[in-house]
Amino acid sequence: MNPGWANALRRSDMETLERLLDAGADINARDQHGQTSLMIAARHGHGEVVRLLVNHGAALDHSAKYGLTALMLAVIGGHTEIVRVLVNAGANTTARGSGAPGFHERTASDLAKAAGRRDLEELLRVAQAHGSE
């Protein structure tokens, strides 16, 4: 991941991110941990950045350590609006984590349930129901 991009992402500097995207920045570049910008923004609750990246075609379902996707990271962080944005954009709600206890074979819905987030469970249940129609 380009240092200028990483810095703008860290600061949620929308103007710089947009300028870099217009200049051809790799929207799906990964950091040293294998995470994309969308994953990082979702984890940290940067909703405006998530919307920008989704609107510019960021890959929704990349995963890194423990098989966690941006959607799963948003659920873990309790970021309801970001979960909604990702679900509405078509993020995979059935992806399963791997490896570490607490993540292995768990979906975003499982993670929401484990956290006691019934609102997120319901949001994901509705998304799965609509996805199977």
N, C-alpha and C positions, 0 to 999 in steps of 0.2 A: 504494500500500500504506500503510495506516494506520501512523503512527510507533510507536504502542504495540504493535501487532502485530509490526512489524519488529524492535523491540527485544526482545520476548519470543522471537521466532524466533531472533535472533542469540545469545541466551543459553540457548536450549533450555529456556525456562521453561515446563514442561508445564502447571503449574497456571494460569498466566495465559493460555496458548494455549487451554486447555479452557474457561476462563471466557469468553474473547472469542468462541470458537466458539458457545458456548451463548447468547451475547448477539447472535448474528447476523453475526459478522465474515465478510467475503467470503474464503472459503478459497482462491479462485483469483485473488485480486488480484495484480497484477504490480508489481514494483519499477521503478525508473528504467531498468533494463536489460531490462525485459520478462520477467523471471523470476518464476515463481510461488514460493510458499513451499515447495512440494514440490520444485521444482528446486533451490532454495537448500539445503534440508535434505539432499537427496541428494548434492549436490556436496560439502558439508562433512562428510558422514558422520554426520549426526545421526539415527541409526536410530530412536530412540524417537519423535522428531518425525515422521519419515516414516510410521511405523506409525499414529500419531494422525491424520495428515492423510489417509492412505489409508482408515482406518476411518471417517472423517467424509465420505468421498466426494469428495476432491480429484480434479480432472481429471488423469489419468495422463499424457496425451500432449501437453500444451502444449509448444511449443518457443519458443526465443528466438534470440539471435544464433547464426548458423551452423546453425540448424535442430536444435539439440541439445535432447533431452528429458531429463526427470529420470533415466530409465533410462540414457541415454548418459552423463550427468554422473556417475552412480554408477559406471559402468564405468570412465570416465576416472580417477576418484578411487580405484579399486580397492576399493570398498566392497561386498564380497561379500554380506553379509547384506542390505544395502539392495537390491542387484540382485535377490536372491531374493524379497524382499517385493514389489517392483514387478512382477516377472514373475508371481508367484502372484496378484497383484491384477488381472492382465490387461493390463499395459503393452504397448504395441505394440513388438515386437522387430524389426520390419522397417522402422521409420522410418529415413530417411536424412538425414544432415547436408547442409549446403550451404555454398557460399562458400569459406571458408578451406581452404588445403591441409591435408591431414590429417583433415579432416572431410567434405569434399565427396563426396557419394554413399556415405558409409560408414554402416553400421548399427552397432548396439551390439556385435554379434558381430565385425565388422571392427575396431572400436576395441579390443576385448579381444585379438584376435589381434595387432594392431600393438603392444600393450603386453606381449605374451608371457604373457598371463593365460589359460592353458589351462583353469583351473578355471571362469572366467567364460564362456569359449567353450562349454564343455560344458553349463553351466547354461542358457545361451541356446539352444543346439542342442536340448536336451531340451524347453525351453519352446516352441520353434517347432514341434517334432514333435507335441507335444500340442495345440498351437493349430490344427494342420491336420487333426486327426482329426474 
